[in-house]
Amino acid sequence: MPTNVTIPALGESVSQAVLVKWHKQDGDSVKADEPLCELETEKANVDVPSPAAGVLKRTVTEGTTVNIGDTIGVVDGAGSSKPAATPQKSQPAPAPAPKAEAPAKQAEPAPKPVQKAKEPEKVTETVAPVATSSAAAPAGSQEGTRREPMSKIRKKIAERLVSAQHTAAILTTFNEIDLQNVIEIRARFKEKFEKMNGVGLGFMSFFAKACARALAEFPRVNAQIDGNDVIFHDYVNLGIAVSTDRGLAVPVLRNAHLMSFARIESEIKRLAAATREGKLAVEELSGGTFTITNGGIFGSLLSTPILNPPQSGILGMHTIQKRPVAINDKVEIRPMMYVALSYDHRLVDGRESVGFLVRIKELLEDPSRLMLEI
């Protein structure tokens, strides 16, 4: 019995998608729940599973914009798959044709002597035309440029960034963190941690734990404005910005305040891999209350991150750089990181934003506070 392949619900506020790729061809046998095609939405790329087992017939081509509920194909449970190509019997190779004798080389005529032109005469030279390269294209030429349509994800990112700057009063405060103690803890327990938990101990889990603790103490940084109301969250759904070829995505660690170091590291690893492979579920991109972005992995020393609406705060991490600092009135070389907190000044005051960032600094410069919850 034929079963229609329809576009499923793709998450809150998503009504359209682009069918970017079919994984199966007409006449292919498919299993139930086997991925049939890939859709690009404004939030993530998702696969559409087969609703039943059978033979596929596609009714929509790649590149088509589709709506929720549209039929894009049919799976026929009683159909037959396309026949495999029948191998042809090998034919004996034809006998090679007899080689023709090479013609005798003819003697080339001797070059004629070149006569000098008489004084009143002009010598005319014939110049072969030279191919014009793009570098020599005339002014105003469009060679060397190309036009590509923006992906739905990229367009949505652009809209959200512009909207954030137009609707929020974004302000950024800075501080610096001495990561000497965090680096020493990682060096001491890295191998044992990985052996016990099957995942490496990175810097992000320290920052995630510190943010969860600081957000509990400064709840406005974890809140959002909704019309004339303020929505406070008694939990931390932590967004982690991930860079991909299609643009920036922010998968969410739900209830990060309840997670252990190992759970945070494994979830970050899983979400980052799923994001880059385009296999992230749409619901894993929504519901964040605060975001961390790490420009330091690209070498950024300092930046002012933009809010991820409707959130009121975002923490920017940067590259670790050894610098001379004063420790107990003595100059020492320490691994330092600049951190930045961008916040919505409509909701968060300077006292709260600075206090939040100072608390992050305290927790990371003395990581035992994270373990002892003091």
Secondary structure by P-SEA (a helix, b strand, c coil): ccccccccccccccccccccccccccccccccccccbbbbcccbbbbbccccccbbbbccccccccccccccbbbbccccccccccccccccccccccccccccccccccccccccccccbbbbbbbcbbbbccccccccccccbbbbbbcaaaaaaaaaaaaaaaccbbbbbbccccaaaaaaaaaacaaaaaaaccccccaaaaaaaaaaaaaaacccccccccccbbbbbcccbbbbbbbccccbbbbbbcccccccaaaaaaaaaaaaaaaaaccccccccccccccccccccccccbbbbbbcccccbbbbbbbbbbbbbbcccbbbbcbbbbbbbbbccccccaaaaaaaaaaaaaaaaccccccccc
